[in-house]
Amino acid sequence: MKTAADLKNGERVTITNIDESHPSARRILEVGFTPGQEIELISASIFSDPLAFAIRGTLIAIRKNEAECIKVL
């Protein structure tokens, strides 16, 4: 299954699930990455960490390992 960490710049997808077993899952949910939300990868740093996503009209940067718990479609 594809995760938010696999996205290319400018790619827009919908969140299908958050892997609750991931240590950062609660934080990810608290900042607004919830199932059903549309996200777009705006930019990635030179080493792809952190990643900046547009979600709910704002820009949020998270670490690549945190983005791996966000399942997308």
ZIURVEN-V667878 format. One record per residue. N is the residue number from 1. RES is the residue in one letter. NEAR is the number of other ideal C-beta (glycine too) atoms within 8 Angstrom. Layout:
<<N | RES | NEAR> <N | RES | NEAR>>
This chain:
<<1 | M | 4> <2 | K | 8> <3 | T | 11> <4 | A | 15> <5 | A | 11> <6 | D | 6> <7 | L | 11> <8 | K | 5> <9 | N | 8> <10 | G | 7> <11 | E | 8> <12 | R | 6> <13 | V | 12> <14 | T | 9> <15 | I | 16> <16 | T | 8> <17 | N | 6> <18 | I | 14> <19 | D | 10> <20 | E | 5> <21 | S | 4> <22 | H | 11> <23 | P | 3> <24 | S | 10> <25 | A | 12> <26 | R | 6> <27 | R | 8> <28 | I | 14> <29 | L | 9> <30 | E | 6> <31 | V | 8> <32 | G | 9> <33 | F | 15> <34 | T | 8> <35 | P | 7> <36 | G | 5> <37 | Q | 11> <38 | E | 8> <39 | I | 15> <40 | E | 11> <41 | L | 14> <42 | I | 9> <43 | S | 7> <44 | A | 9> <45 | S | 8> <46 | I | 3> <47 | F | 4> <48 | S | 8> <49 | D | 9> <50 | P | 9> <51 | L | 17> <52 | A | 11> <53 | F | 15> <54 | A | 9> <55 | I | 12> <56 | R | 5> <57 | G | 4> <58 | T | 7> <59 | L | 7> <60 | I | 10> <61 | A | 7> <62 | I | 11> <63 | R | 9> <64 | K | 10> <65 | N | 8> <66 | E | 12> <67 | A | 13> <68 | E | 11> <69 | C | 12> <70 | I | 15> <71 | K | 12> <72 | V | 13> <73 | L | 6>>
